[in-house]
Amino acid sequence: MSTLYEAYRKEFPILRQYSQLSSCSQSALHQEVKASVTEYMNSWEQSGMDWDMWMTACEEARSQFAQLINAEPCEIAIVSSVSHAVSAIAASLKPQANRNEVLVTDFDFPTVGHVWLSHQERYQINYLGAKADGTISLQDYEKAISNQTLLVSTSHISYYNGFKQDLSELSKIIHDNGSLLFVDAYQSAGQTPIDVKAMDIDMLSTGLQKYMLGIPGIAFLYIRKELAEAITPSITGWFGQQNPFAFDIRNSTYADGARRFDSGTFPMINGFAAKAALTILLQLNMNEVETYLHSLSEVAIQAANESGLSIKSPLDVSRKGSNTALFIPNAGQAEKRMKELGHIVSARNDVIRIAPHFYNSATEVKNAIYALAEVHADLKVN
Ligand SMILES: Cc1ncc(COP(=O)(O)O)c(C=O)c1O
């Protein structure tokens, strides 16, 4: 059983017991991520408090994330979730009467739609639907956007079927139209290269729990520096100030760049997990990771076809991320049965998502799909 970076496998203890193939939901725990969380707990227990060390860990995570997506640290805000990031943008942008449309795609995770809908008094929220095959083409965007479109909100990779969009081409269309692009990268960061400058992305957010090897409770929001400075945050806090320790309650001077979107005290323990997770991710070559995951997608598609399972993901692996979604009407039950059999997979609505990472092998993917076919057949009978 070999993987892309075989040496890493032993550093994820759970892999001795389970095939964890759930990176679209929660990736496996690396021993250094656990050690980093323990370091925070030890510091609290042994020195009572160490704000400098805790803040430094979170700042390190911010800088590492900036490096991962080719941004500057001052273009990154530390937030608590992707929902928080979208809320901060939605609350802070200033729509004009003749440019107030926000175009949300069907790929957006529901929380993104819910956040925009909560601001529908200020924006015209429209939805761009996916085709029957679960994809949206660049031509669909060209037709849908207009000079009323303030912002397009979409996901790099779909949480449901793994469909991956070409952000470089998309951003050209959106910018030619004078609109802004917000990207939810929660399903792509950590499994595919992201270069916000080359892709010309205005705003992007991701949490750490999925392919980023971390835990929930911390997320990052990238905002292009010039854009960030043109926005006055409406969701903010003392960490978003130029000097949080000025303790001047009567005046507010926002920090430079996206840092003005930092809010309250950093989620310290989550920052420790993020720092360790990003240290591992930055050791990898994201192009290699993506190529390897494409090869695992080929394996998944072949095994699903052999087993007679219906595939909801694009069949062209270059148009998808790691996740291969297989149609299983009672997916929730199937997920539980699969765990009993030693395969950790992720149910979403009517699909089971097989979402390997660089530490998984082709054998694990194949065996999980063969087992799923049996579970599916059994659930149909009983
Ligand atoms: C693409 C995507 N965006 C957003 C979320 C939710 O993000 P949060 O809980 O950090 O708001 C998820 C969670 O599954 C997701 O897959």
The ligand as an ORCA input file, in Angstrom:
! r2SCAN-3c Opt
* xyz 0 1
  C     -17.690     24.567      1.033
  C     -18.079     24.799      2.456
  N     -18.267     26.055      2.877
  C     -18.621     26.331      4.148
  C     -18.823     25.306      5.058
  C     -19.231     25.672      6.458
  O     -18.297     26.549      6.975
  P     -18.405     27.153      8.477
  O     -19.039     26.106      9.317
  O     -16.963     27.418      8.821
  O     -19.188     28.380      8.398
  C     -18.633     23.989      4.661
  C     -18.824     22.906      5.642
  O     -19.005     21.764      5.343
  C     -18.243     23.729      3.326
  O     -18.058     22.488      2.882
*
